[in-house]
């Protein structure tokens, strides 16, 4: 079940909201959210819901064991076991096939007998997200930053809460611990939540989906048959698609959270307006960046020590970042590419950037990000190199698919609007001040966005969110 479906919008969500309103008791509200979240997940994943229940149970027991034990060494051992179990499940489902196939390739190259074929399991949706949330809970309990949760249902709500279950934002336990029992409901907060949800729904249905169809059509063409202009259009359009698709889900998740009284962290801050790759990662998938900073980069030593250790830590973090996104060499290279440019900036290029005009800083950042997105969209490295070749103008293609075959006035307008909305134009034009006392106009705009989004859903203009597969 996804947010941009009639089933969710007009059946599941109203039922949960009404139940949440009727049952004022926090215990009953949490039970409703827990059961509802499991049903939400089971709708698409069926028996995989028991994997999640098992994850909640294991983390519930391990968290209490860590807190009860007085010995630091035993606490470390229990924490290590908890992390290994969480990561073990993730590795099995997400990386087993990749590791075995990579090892077999090496063995074949060495002329050694290969490992036998394995029966691979389908990747459970959202497992990367709820695994990281579970680990953050255990670590926070170990660090004594939070108390271990003694109520199984409340911990289940934290791990399985349906608004951010599938694709984030990644919510750390300490950010939501007090809200599990002490969240505040109000009409003002509920209203903000509805508006935020509508913005996300409109991003998905009116921008991301139409652009996705254009992207898919172009990427079906072999790279050596693309023209220079069409190759750049594909890369530019995909950058818009992934931003509006992922940020749309997070907007809807944050909006839904507010409807139920929760406040989730922001996950995006106009990343394409960034002035460096370091700045980009302060703006893109913010909760993932913060998670890696607090639970990997700092434990590795962070920026303490000599430059070699700093650079090593950065490369490790971005290697894992790439691997977190997907089990393929293209994702690993994507992560390392970002890491290399951040190193490049840290060793001195940042000072050069600071002296450049702001527009050139943004252009530099966008070019790096756009080239990296090619690795995100195409898993075959040969096809990636082929597309790069066309983008740099080195292709000797004699057969070209041209722009006119894919673009029309509607798509051109859509791409322009999407491109403009990637930047904080709302602030530049001071639209908020212009509409400060125009609640009627603002509500009419939200209503219009919702109606047009529903019409798109009815027309069948629907496809899954990109980050569902991570």
Secondary structure as a PSIPRED ss2 file (coil, helix, strand):
# PSIPRED VFORMAT (PSIPRED V4.0)

   1 X C   1.000  0.000  0.000
   2 X C   1.000  0.000  0.000
   3 X C   1.000  0.000  0.000
   4 X C   1.000  0.000  0.000
   5 X C   1.000  0.000  0.000
   6 X H   0.000  1.000  0.000
   7 X H   0.000  1.000  0.000
   8 X H   0.000  1.000  0.000
   9 X H   0.000  1.000  0.000
  10 X H   0.000  1.000  0.000
  11 X H   0.000  1.000  0.000
  12 X H   0.000  1.000  0.000
  13 X H   0.000  1.000  0.000
  14 X H   0.000  1.000  0.000
  15 X H   0.000  1.000  0.000
  16 X H   0.000  1.000  0.000
  17 X H   0.000  1.000  0.000
  18 X H   0.000  1.000  0.000
  19 X H   0.000  1.000  0.000
  20 X H   0.000  1.000  0.000
  21 X H   0.000  1.000  0.000
  22 X H   0.000  1.000  0.000
  23 X C   1.000  0.000  0.000
  24 X C   1.000  0.000  0.000
  25 X C   1.000  0.000  0.000
  26 X H   0.000  1.000  0.000
  27 X H   0.000  1.000  0.000
  28 X H   0.000  1.000  0.000
  29 X H   0.000  1.000  0.000
  30 X H   0.000  1.000  0.000
  31 X H   0.000  1.000  0.000
  32 X H   0.000  1.000  0.000
  33 X H   0.000  1.000  0.000
  34 X H   0.000  1.000  0.000
  35 X H   0.000  1.000  0.000
  36 X H   0.000  1.000  0.000
  37 X H   0.000  1.000  0.000
  38 X H   0.000  1.000  0.000
  39 X H   0.000  1.000  0.000
  40 X H   0.000  1.000  0.000
  41 X H   0.000  1.000  0.000
  42 X H   0.000  1.000  0.000
  43 X H   0.000  1.000  0.000
  44 X H   0.000  1.000  0.000
  45 X H   0.000  1.000  0.000
  46 X H   0.000  1.000  0.000
  47 X H   0.000  1.000  0.000
  48 X H   0.000  1.000  0.000
  49 X H   0.000  1.000  0.000
  50 X H   0.000  1.000  0.000
  51 X H   0.000  1.000  0.000
  52 X H   0.000  1.000  0.000
  53 X H   0.000  1.000  0.000
  54 X H   0.000  1.000  0.000
  55 X H   0.000  1.000  0.000
  56 X H   0.000  1.000  0.000
  57 X H   0.000  1.000  0.000
  58 X H   0.000  1.000  0.000
  59 X H   0.000  1.000  0.000
  60 X H   0.000  1.000  0.000
  61 X H   0.000  1.000  0.000
  62 X H   0.000  1.000  0.000
  63 X H   0.000  1.000  0.000
  64 X H   0.000  1.000  0.000
  65 X H   0.000  1.000  0.000
  66 X H   0.000  1.000  0.000
  67 X H   0.000  1.000  0.000
  68 X H   0.000  1.000  0.000
  69 X C   1.000  0.000  0.000
  70 X C   1.000  0.000  0.000
  71 X C   1.000  0.000  0.000
  72 X H   0.000  1.000  0.000
  73 X H   0.000  1.000  0.000
  74 X H   0.000  1.000  0.000
  75 X H   0.000  1.000  0.000
  76 X H   0.000  1.000  0.000
  77 X H   0.000  1.000  0.000
  78 X H   0.000  1.000  0.000
  79 X H   0.000  1.000  0.000
  80 X H   0.000  1.000  0.000
  81 X H   0.000  1.000  0.000
  82 X H   0.000  1.000  0.000
  83 X H   0.000  1.000  0.000
  84 X H   0.000  1.000  0.000
  85 X H   0.000  1.000  0.000
  86 X H   0.000  1.000  0.000
  87 X H   0.000  1.000  0.000
  88 X H   0.000  1.000  0.000
  89 X H   0.000  1.000  0.000
  90 X H   0.000  1.000  0.000
  91 X H   0.000  1.000  0.000
  92 X H   0.000  1.000  0.000
  93 X H   0.000  1.000  0.000
  94 X H   0.000  1.000  0.000
  95 X H   0.000  1.000  0.000
  96 X H   0.000  1.000  0.000
  97 X H   0.000  1.000  0.000
  98 X H   0.000  1.000  0.000
  99 X H   0.000  1.000  0.000
 100 X H   0.000  1.000  0.000
 101 X H   0.000  1.000  0.000
 102 X H   0.000  1.000  0.000
 103 X H   0.000  1.000  0.000
 104 X H   0.000  1.000  0.000
 105 X H   0.000  1.000  0.000
 106 X H   0.000  1.000  0.000
 107 X H   0.000  1.000  0.000
 108 X H   0.000  1.000  0.000
 109 X H   0.000  1.000  0.000
 110 X H   0.000  1.000  0.000
 111 X C   1.000  0.000  0.000
 112 X C   1.000  0.000  0.000
 113 X C   1.000  0.000  0.000
 114 X C   1.000  0.000  0.000
 115 X C   1.000  0.000  0.000
 116 X C   1.000  0.000  0.000
 117 X C   1.000  0.000  0.000
 118 X C   1.000  0.000  0.000
 119 X C   1.000  0.000  0.000
 120 X C   1.000  0.000  0.000
 121 X C   1.000  0.000  0.000
 122 X C   1.000  0.000  0.000
 123 X C   1.000  0.000  0.000
 124 X C   1.000  0.000  0.000
 125 X C   1.000  0.000  0.000
 126 X C   1.000  0.000  0.000
 127 X H   0.000  1.000  0.000
 128 X H   0.000  1.000  0.000
 129 X H   0.000  1.000  0.000
 130 X H   0.000  1.000  0.000
 131 X H   0.000  1.000  0.000
 132 X H   0.000  1.000  0.000
 133 X H   0.000  1.000  0.000
 134 X H   0.000  1.000  0.000
 135 X H   0.000  1.000  0.000
 136 X H   0.000  1.000  0.000
 137 X H   0.000  1.000  0.000
 138 X H   0.000  1.000  0.000
 139 X H   0.000  1.000  0.000
 140 X H   0.000  1.000  0.000
 141 X H   0.000  1.000  0.000
 142 X H   0.000  1.000  0.000
 143 X C   1.000  0.000  0.000
 144 X C   1.000  0.000  0.000
 145 X C   1.000  0.000  0.000
 146 X C   1.000  0.000  0.000
 147 X C   1.000  0.000  0.000
 148 X C   1.000  0.000  0.000
 149 X C   1.000  0.000  0.000
 150 X C   1.000  0.000  0.000
 151 X C   1.000  0.000  0.000
 152 X H   0.000  1.000  0.000
 153 X H   0.000  1.000  0.000
 154 X H   0.000  1.000  0.000
 155 X H   0.000  1.000  0.000
 156 X H   0.000  1.000  0.000
 157 X H   0.000  1.000  0.000
 158 X H   0.000  1.000  0.000
 159 X H   0.000  1.000  0.000
 160 X H   0.000  1.000  0.000
 161 X C   1.000  0.000  0.000
 162 X H   0.000  1.000  0.000
 163 X H   0.000  1.000  0.000
 164 X H   0.000  1.000  0.000
 165 X H   0.000  1.000  0.000
 166 X C   1.000  0.000  0.000
 167 X C   1.000  0.000  0.000
 168 X C   1.000  0.000  0.000
 169 X C   1.000  0.000  0.000
 170 X C   1.000  0.000  0.000
 171 X C   1.000  0.000  0.000
 172 X C   1.000  0.000  0.000
 173 X H   0.000  1.000  0.000
 174 X H   0.000  1.000  0.000
 175 X H   0.000  1.000  0.000
 176 X H   0.000  1.000  0.000
 177 X C   1.000  0.000  0.000
 178 X C   1.000  0.000  0.000
 179 X H   0.000  1.000  0.000
 180 X H   0.000  1.000  0.000
 181 X H   0.000  1.000  0.000
 182 X H   0.000  1.000  0.000
 183 X C   1.000  0.000  0.000
 184 X C   1.000  0.000  0.000
 185 X C   1.000  0.000  0.000
 186 X C   1.000  0.000  0.000
 187 X H   0.000  1.000  0.000
 188 X H   0.000  1.000  0.000
 189 X H   0.000  1.000  0.000
 190 X H   0.000  1.000  0.000
 191 X H   0.000  1.000  0.000
 192 X H   0.000  1.000  0.000
 193 X H   0.000  1.000  0.000
 194 X H   0.000  1.000  0.000
 195 X H   0.000  1.000  0.000
 196 X H   0.000  1.000  0.000
 197 X H   0.000  1.000  0.000
 198 X H   0.000  1.000  0.000
 199 X H   0.000  1.000  0.000
 200 X H   0.000  1.000  0.000
 201 X H   0.000  1.000  0.000
 202 X H   0.000  1.000  0.000
 203 X H   0.000  1.000  0.000
 204 X H   0.000  1.000  0.000
 205 X H   0.000  1.000  0.000
 206 X H   0.000  1.000  0.000
 207 X H   0.000  1.000  0.000
 208 X H   0.000  1.000  0.000
 209 X H   0.000  1.000  0.000
 210 X H   0.000  1.000  0.000
 211 X H   0.000  1.000  0.000
 212 X H   0.000  1.000  0.000
 213 X H   0.000  1.000  0.000
 214 X H   0.000  1.000  0.000
 215 X H   0.000  1.000  0.000
 216 X H   0.000  1.000  0.000
 217 X H   0.000  1.000  0.000
 218 X H   0.000  1.000  0.000
 219 X H   0.000  1.000  0.000
 220 X C   1.000  0.000  0.000
 221 X C   1.000  0.000  0.000
 222 X C   1.000  0.000  0.000
 223 X H   0.000  1.000  0.000
 224 X H   0.000  1.000  0.000
 225 X H   0.000  1.000  0.000
 226 X E   0.000  0.000  1.000
 227 X C   1.000  0.000  0.000
 228 X H   0.000  1.000  0.000
 229 X H   0.000  1.000  0.000
 230 X H   0.000  1.000  0.000
 231 X H   0.000  1.000  0.000
 232 X H   0.000  1.000  0.000
 233 X H   0.000  1.000  0.000
 234 X H   0.000  1.000  0.000
 235 X H   0.000  1.000  0.000
 236 X H   0.000  1.000  0.000
 237 X H   0.000  1.000  0.000
 238 X H   0.000  1.000  0.000
 239 X H   0.000  1.000  0.000
 240 X H   0.000  1.000  0.000
 241 X H   0.000  1.000  0.000
 242 X H   0.000  1.000  0.000
 243 X H   0.000  1.000  0.000
 244 X H   0.000  1.000  0.000
 245 X H   0.000  1.000  0.000
 246 X H   0.000  1.000  0.000
 247 X H   0.000  1.000  0.000
 248 X H   0.000  1.000  0.000
 249 X H   0.000  1.000  0.000
 250 X H   0.000  1.000  0.000
 251 X H   0.000  1.000  0.000
 252 X H   0.000  1.000  0.000
 253 X H   0.000  1.000  0.000
 254 X H   0.000  1.000  0.000
 255 X H   0.000  1.000  0.000
 256 X H   0.000  1.000  0.000
 257 X H   0.000  1.000  0.000
 258 X H   0.000  1.000  0.000
 259 X H   0.000  1.000  0.000
 260 X C   1.000  0.000  0.000
 261 X C   1.000  0.000  0.000
 262 X C   1.000  0.000  0.000
 263 X C   1.000  0.000  0.000
 264 X C   1.000  0.000  0.000
 265 X C   1.000  0.000  0.000
 266 X C   1.000  0.000  0.000
 267 X C   1.000  0.000  0.000
 268 X C   1.000  0.000  0.000
 269 X C   1.000  0.000  0.000
 270 X C   1.000  0.000  0.000
 271 X H   0.000  1.000  0.000
 272 X H   0.000  1.000  0.000
 273 X H   0.000  1.000  0.000
 274 X C   1.000  0.000  0.000
 275 X C   1.000  0.000  0.000
 276 X C   1.000  0.000  0.000
 277 X H   0.000  1.000  0.000
 278 X H   0.000  1.000  0.000
 279 X H   0.000  1.000  0.000
 280 X H   0.000  1.000  0.000
 281 X H   0.000  1.000  0.000
 282 X H   0.000  1.000  0.000
 283 X H   0.000  1.000  0.000
 284 X C   1.000  0.000  0.000
 285 X C   1.000  0.000  0.000
 286 X H   0.000  1.000  0.000
 287 X H   0.000  1.000  0.000
 288 X H   0.000  1.000  0.000
 289 X H   0.000  1.000  0.000
 290 X H   0.000  1.000  0.000
 291 X H   0.000  1.000  0.000
 292 X H   0.000  1.000  0.000
 293 X H   0.000  1.000  0.000
 294 X H   0.000  1.000  0.000
 295 X H   0.000  1.000  0.000
 296 X H   0.000  1.000  0.000
 297 X H   0.000  1.000  0.000
 298 X H   0.000  1.000  0.000
 299 X H   0.000  1.000  0.000
 300 X H   0.000  1.000  0.000
 301 X C   1.000  0.000  0.000
 302 X C   1.000  0.000  0.000
 303 X C   1.000  0.000  0.000
 304 X C   1.000  0.000  0.000
 305 X C   1.000  0.000  0.000
 306 X C   1.000  0.000  0.000
 307 X H   0.000  1.000  0.000
 308 X H   0.000  1.000  0.000
 309 X H   0.000  1.000  0.000
 310 X H   0.000  1.000  0.000
 311 X H   0.000  1.000  0.000
 312 X H   0.000  1.000  0.000
 313 X H   0.000  1.000  0.000
 314 X H   0.000  1.000  0.000
 315 X H   0.000  1.000  0.000
 316 X H   0.000  1.000  0.000
 317 X H   0.000  1.000  0.000
 318 X H   0.000  1.000  0.000
 319 X H   0.000  1.000  0.000
 320 X H   0.000  1.000  0.000
 321 X H   0.000  1.000  0.000
 322 X H   0.000  1.000  0.000
 323 X H   0.000  1.000  0.000
 324 X H   0.000  1.000  0.000
 325 X H   0.000  1.000  0.000
 326 X C   1.000  0.000  0.000
 327 X C   1.000  0.000  0.000
 328 X C   1.000  0.000  0.000
 329 X H   0.000  1.000  0.000
 330 X H   0.000  1.000  0.000
 331 X H   0.000  1.000  0.000
 332 X H   0.000  1.000  0.000
 333 X H   0.000  1.000  0.000
 334 X H   0.000  1.000  0.000
 335 X H   0.000  1.000  0.000
 336 X H   0.000  1.000  0.000
 337 X H   0.000  1.000  0.000
 338 X H   0.000  1.000  0.000
 339 X H   0.000  1.000  0.000
 340 X H   0.000  1.000  0.000
 341 X H   0.000  1.000  0.000
 342 X H   0.000  1.000  0.000
 343 X H   0.000  1.000  0.000
 344 X H   0.000  1.000  0.000
 345 X H   0.000  1.000  0.000
 346 X H   0.000  1.000  0.000
 347 X H   0.000  1.000  0.000
 348 X H   0.000  1.000  0.000
 349 X H   0.000  1.000  0.000
 350 X H   0.000  1.000  0.000
 351 X H   0.000  1.000  0.000
 352 X H   0.000  1.000  0.000
 353 X H   0.000  1.000  0.000
 354 X H   0.000  1.000  0.000
 355 X H   0.000  1.000  0.000
 356 X C   1.000  0.000  0.000
 357 X C   1.000  0.000  0.000
 358 X H   0.000  1.000  0.000
 359 X H   0.000  1.000  0.000
 360 X H   0.000  1.000  0.000
 361 X H   0.000  1.000  0.000
 362 X H   0.000  1.000  0.000
 363 X H   0.000  1.000  0.000
 364 X H   0.000  1.000  0.000
 365 X H   0.000  1.000  0.000
 366 X H   0.000  1.000  0.000
 367 X H   0.000  1.000  0.000
 368 X H   0.000  1.000  0.000
 369 X H   0.000  1.000  0.000
 370 X H   0.000  1.000  0.000
 371 X H   0.000  1.000  0.000
 372 X H   0.000  1.000  0.000
 373 X H   0.000  1.000  0.000
 374 X H   0.000  1.000  0.000
 375 X H   0.000  1.000  0.000
 376 X H   0.000  1.000  0.000
 377 X H   0.000  1.000  0.000
 378 X C   1.000  0.000  0.000
 379 X C   1.000  0.000  0.000
 380 X C   1.000  0.000  0.000
 381 X H   0.000  1.000  0.000
 382 X H   0.000  1.000  0.000
 383 X H   0.000  1.000  0.000
 384 X H   0.000  1.000  0.000
 385 X H   0.000  1.000  0.000
 386 X H   0.000  1.000  0.000
 387 X H   0.000  1.000  0.000
 388 X H   0.000  1.000  0.000
 389 X H   0.000  1.000  0.000
 390 X H   0.000  1.000  0.000
 391 X H   0.000  1.000  0.000
 392 X C   1.000  0.000  0.000
 393 X C   1.000  0.000  0.000
 394 X C   1.000  0.000  0.000
 395 X C   1.000  0.000  0.000
 396 X C   1.000  0.000  0.000
 397 X C   1.000  0.000  0.000
 398 X C   1.000  0.000  0.000
 399 X C   1.000  0.000  0.000
 400 X C   1.000  0.000  0.000
 401 X E   0.000  0.000  1.000
 402 X C   1.000  0.000  0.000
 403 X H   0.000  1.000  0.000
 404 X H   0.000  1.000  0.000
 405 X H   0.000  1.000  0.000
 406 X C   1.000  0.000  0.000
 407 X C   1.000  0.000  0.000
 408 X C   1.000  0.000  0.000
 409 X H   0.000  1.000  0.000
 410 X H   0.000  1.000  0.000
 411 X H   0.000  1.000  0.000
 412 X H   0.000  1.000  0.000
 413 X H   0.000  1.000  0.000
 414 X H   0.000  1.000  0.000
 415 X H   0.000  1.000  0.000
 416 X H   0.000  1.000  0.000
 417 X H   0.000  1.000  0.000
 418 X H   0.000  1.000  0.000
 419 X H   0.000  1.000  0.000
 420 X H   0.000  1.000  0.000
 421 X H   0.000  1.000  0.000
 422 X C   1.000  0.000  0.000
 423 X C   1.000  0.000  0.000
 424 X C   1.000  0.000  0.000
 425 X H   0.000  1.000  0.000
 426 X H   0.000  1.000  0.000
 427 X H   0.000  1.000  0.000
 428 X H   0.000  1.000  0.000
 429 X C   1.000  0.000  0.000
 430 X C   1.000  0.000  0.000
 431 X H   0.000  1.000  0.000
 432 X H   0.000  1.000  0.000
 433 X H   0.000  1.000  0.000
 434 X H   0.000  1.000  0.000
 435 X C   1.000  0.000  0.000
 436 X C   1.000  0.000  0.000
 437 X C   1.000  0.000  0.000
 438 X C   1.000  0.000  0.000
 439 X H   0.000  1.000  0.000
 440 X H   0.000  1.000  0.000
 441 X H   0.000  1.000  0.000
 442 X H   0.000  1.000  0.000
 443 X H   0.000  1.000  0.000
 444 X H   0.000  1.000  0.000
 445 X H   0.000  1.000  0.000
 446 X H   0.000  1.000  0.000
 447 X H   0.000  1.000  0.000
 448 X H   0.000  1.000  0.000
 449 X H   0.000  1.000  0.000
 450 X H   0.000  1.000  0.000
 451 X H   0.000  1.000  0.000
 452 X H   0.000  1.000  0.000
 453 X H   0.000  1.000  0.000
 454 X H   0.000  1.000  0.000
 455 X H   0.000  1.000  0.000
 456 X H   0.000  1.000  0.000
 457 X H   0.000  1.000  0.000
 458 X H   0.000  1.000  0.000
 459 X C   1.000  0.000  0.000
 460 X C   1.000  0.000  0.000
 461 X C   1.000  0.000  0.000
 462 X C   1.000  0.000  0.000
 463 X C   1.000  0.000  0.000
 464 X C   1.000  0.000  0.000
 465 X C   1.000  0.000  0.000
 466 X H   0.000  1.000  0.000
 467 X H   0.000  1.000  0.000
 468 X H   0.000  1.000  0.000
 469 X H   0.000  1.000  0.000
 470 X C   1.000  0.000  0.000
